[in-house]
Amino acid sequence: MTETATHTTGGHPPLTRFAVPGRIEVNGLVAGVWQTATLTEIRRETPRASTFRFAVPGWAGHLPGQHLMVRLTAADGYVAQRHYSLASAPDGSGHIELTLDHVADGEVSGWFHSVARPGDRIEVRGPLSGFFAWPGDRPALLLGAGSGVVPLMSMIRHHRARGLTMPLRLLVSARGPEELIYAGEYGAETTPVFTRSAPAGTPVGRLTAAHLAPLLAEPPEGGWEAYVCGSNAFAEHASRLLVAGGQPVERIRIERFG
């Protein structure tokens, strides 16, 4: 996911330095240094999206929902930089994962999808931004569309890996089952919403108030912290549904792109 984020928050202070339960605190000094990342694996997720796994020996750890900056340098010295959300949960393995759409005419995503091979090296800097991070300390209601599900999957993976009991729910929107990123990983916490085609017996259409109503009508103790990630259009639509359903504006965090 490419991040050109517009952020909305309140209520809780921006989460810029805190510890992941059972993990070390993220080191802000290390996060500001460019590091070499070696591509170790490429996994196809959908016809347009793939996951790229990197070994980063000096990685200081991250928080689910954070992103990093990628820097590619051509032989002639030309440099291209992009922000991408981290898909992997913090696990101390020295590896991180990015899941990228193949954007038409995308300079950096085009290199990843058409040129990159295991063994290739790039530069990364991060993790960046604590605004959209979820350390597992409050109930989380996640709404994502397309590749906007990437930082939300980091949260789900963290929730599972740590055996957290904090309530977490995901509503993920895709055009159809073939475009649902991480389709094989979702469990009882996830409700897929298909906008163009769906399996037999599954309604087709946009995310609606009816999808959110059961979750907003009976929120967990302390209420939800809502995380919305997707295109500008999806972010606007989803956030309006949340507010109309009673979710406090100051407890909606938005990351958008496009």
C-alpha positions in Angstrom: 0.0 0.0 0.0 1.3 3.5 -0.9 0.7 5.9 1.9 -0.2 9.5 1.3 -2.0 9.8 4.5 -4.5 12.2 5.9 -4.9 11.5 9.6 -7.9 12.0 11.9 -7.6 11.4 15.6 -8.5 12.7 19.0 -9.4 11.4 22.4 -6.2 9.4 22.9 -2.9 11.2 22.3 -0.9 10.2 19.2 0.8 7.0 19.9 4.4 7.7 19.0 6.5 5.8 21.6 5.0 2.8 23.5 5.9 -0.8 24.0 4.3 -3.6 22.1 3.1 -6.1 24.8 6.0 -8.5 25.3 8.3 -6.6 23.0 10.9 -3.9 23.2 10.1 -0.3 22.7 10.7 0.9 19.2 13.9 2.8 18.9 13.3 6.2 17.3 17.0 6.8 16.5 17.4 3.5 14.7 14.1 4.1 12.8 15.6 7.3 11.3 18.6 5.4 9.7 18.6 3.9 6.2 19.2 0.1 6.4 19.8 -2.5 3.7 17.0 -5.0 3.2 17.5 -8.2 1.2 14.6 -9.7 -0.6 14.2 -13.3 0.5 10.7 -14.4 -0.8 7.9 -13.3 -3.1 4.4 -14.6 -2.6 1.5 -14.0 -5.0 -1.6 -12.8 -3.1 -4.0 -11.9 -6.0 -3.5 -11.3 -9.7 -2.4 -7.7 -8.9 -0.9 -8.0 -5.5 2.2 -9.8 -4.1 3.9 -9.9 -0.7 7.7 -9.2 -0.6 9.6 -10.6 2.4 12.9 -9.0 3.4 15.7 -9.7 5.8 16.7 -6.6 7.7 19.2 -7.6 10.4 19.2 -4.2 12.1 15.4 -3.9 12.3 14.5 -2.4 15.7 10.9 -3.8 15.6 7.7 -2.0 14.8 4.1 -1.6 15.9 1.2 -3.1 13.9 -0.1 -0.4 11.6 3.2 1.5 11.1 4.8 2.0 7.7 8.3 2.5 6.3 10.0 4.3 3.5 11.6 2.4 0.6 14.4 3.8 -1.4 15.5 2.4 -4.8 18.7 3.7 -6.5 19.3 3.1 -10.2 22.7 2.5 -11.7 22.8 6.1 -13.0 22.1 7.5 -9.5 18.4 8.1 -10.0 16.5 7.7 -6.7 12.9 6.8 -6.1 11.2 6.7 -2.7 7.8 5.5 -1.5 6.0 4.9 1.8 4.6 1.4 2.3 2.6 -0.1 5.2 4.1 -3.1 7.0 2.1 -6.2 6.6 4.0 -8.4 9.1 3.5 -8.5 12.8 6.4 -7.6 15.0 8.1 -10.9 15.8 11.8 -10.2 16.4 12.8 -12.4 13.4 14.7 -9.7 11.6 12.3 -10.0 8.7 9.6 -7.7 7.5 6.9 -8.0 4.8 5.3 -5.6 2.4 2.3 -6.3 0.2 2.1 -4.2 -2.9 -0.4 -3.7 -5.7 1.0 -3.5 -9.2 0.0 0.0 -10.0 -0.4 0.9 -13.7 2.7 3.0 -14.6 3.9 2.7 -11.0 7.6 3.4 -10.9 8.4 1.6 -7.7 5.6 -1.0 -7.7 6.5 -1.8 -11.3 10.1 -2.6 -10.3 8.9 -4.8 -7.5 6.4 -6.8 -9.6 8.5 -7.0 -12.9 12.1 -6.8 -11.9 12.7 -7.8 -8.3 14.0 -11.2 -7.5 15.1 -12.9 -4.2 18.6 -11.7 -3.4 18.0 -8.1 -4.5 18.8 -5.4 -2.0 17.0 -2.1 -1.4 17.1 0.5 1.4 14.4 1.0 4.0 13.9 3.5 6.8 11.5 3.1 9.6 9.2 2.3 11.3 7.5 5.6 10.8 4.4 7.2 12.4 2.7 6.0 15.6 -0.6 7.5 14.6 -2.1 4.5 12.9 -0.5 1.9 15.2 -2.4 -0.5 17.3 -0.3 -2.2 20.1 -3.2 -4.4 21.3 -4.2 -2.2 24.2 -7.8 -1.3 23.2 -10.7 -2.9 21.2 -10.1 -2.3 17.5 -12.6 -2.1 14.7 -10.8 -2.3 11.4 -12.2 -1.2 8.0 -10.2 -1.7 4.9 -10.6 -1.9 1.1 -8.2 -3.3 -1.5 -4.6 -2.9 -0.4 -5.8 -0.8 2.5 -6.1 -4.1 4.4 -2.3 -4.3 4.6 -1.6 -2.5 7.9 -4.8 -4.0 9.3 -3.5 -7.5 8.6 -0.4 -6.6 10.6 -2.8 -5.9 13.5 -4.6 -9.2 13.0 -1.4 -11.2 12.8 -0.1 -9.5 16.0 -3.4 -10.2 17.8 -3.1 -13.9 16.9 0.6 -14.3 17.5 0.3 -12.8 21.0 -2.9 -14.6 21.9 -4.5 -11.3 22.8 -8.0 -11.3 24.1 -8.7 -7.7 23.3 -11.7 -7.5 20.9 -10.8 -7.0 17.3 -13.0 -7.1 14.2 -12.3 -6.5 10.5 -14.6 -5.6 7.7 -12.6 -5.8 4.4 -13.9 -4.7 1.0 -12.8 -6.2 -2.4 -14.2 -6.2 -5.9 -14.5 -10.0 -5.8 -13.0 -13.1 -4.1 -10.1 -13.2 -6.6 -9.0 -9.7 -5.5 -9.3 -10.4 -1.7 -5.8 -10.0 -0.4 -4.8 -12.6 2.3 -8.0 -14.6 1.5 -6.6 -17.7 3.1 -5.8 -16.0 6.5 -9.1 -14.6 7.6 -11.0 -16.1 10.5 -14.0 -15.4 12.6 -12.9 -11.9 13.2 -13.4 -10.9 9.6 -16.4 -10.1 7.4 -15.6 -9.7 3.7 -17.6 -7.3 1.6 -17.7 -7.9 -2.2 -18.6 -5.0 -4.4 -18.8 -6.6 -7.9 -18.9 -10.4 -7.6 -19.3 -12.8 -4.7 -19.7 -16.5 -3.9 -23.2 -17.9 -4.2 -25.4 -16.7 -1.4 -23.2 -13.7 -0.5 -24.7 -10.3 -1.2 -22.9 -7.9 -3.6 -22.5 -4.3 -2.8 -20.6 -1.6 -1.0 -20.0 -1.5 2.8 -23.2 -0.3 4.4 -24.5 0.8 7.8 -26.0 -2.7 8.1 -22.5 -4.2 8.2 -21.5 -2.0 11.1 -24.8 -1.9 13.0 -24.2 -5.0 15.1 -20.7 -3.9 16.1 -21.6 -0.3 16.9 -24.9 -1.2 18.7 -23.1 -3.3 21.3 -19.5 -2.1 21.5 -17.1 -3.7 23.9 -16.2 -2.2 27.3 -14.4 1.0 26.6 -15.7 1.3 23.1 -14.0 0.8 19.8 -10.9 2.5 18.4 -11.7 2.5 14.6 -9.0 2.2 12.0 -10.0 3.0 8.4 -7.6 2.4 5.5 -8.2 2.6 1.7 -8.7 4.9 -1.1 -9.9 8.5 -0.6 -13.4 7.5 -1.6 -13.5 4.4 0.7 -12.1 6.4 3.6 -14.7 9.1 3.3 -17.5 6.6 2.9 -16.5 4.3 5.8 -15.8 7.2 8.2 -19.2 8.7 7.5 -20.9 5.3 8.2 -19.0 5.1 11.5 -20.0 8.5 12.6 -23.6 8.0 11.6 -23.6 4.7 13.6 -22.4 6.5 16.7 -18.7 6.0 16.6 -17.0 9.1 18.2 -15.2 11.1 15.6 -12.1 11.5 17.9 -11.8 7.7 18.0 -11.5 7.2 14.2 -8.0 6.9 12.7 -7.8 7.2 8.9 -5.0 6.4 6.5 -5.8 7.0 2.9 -4.1 6.8 -0.5 -4.8 7.7 -4.1 
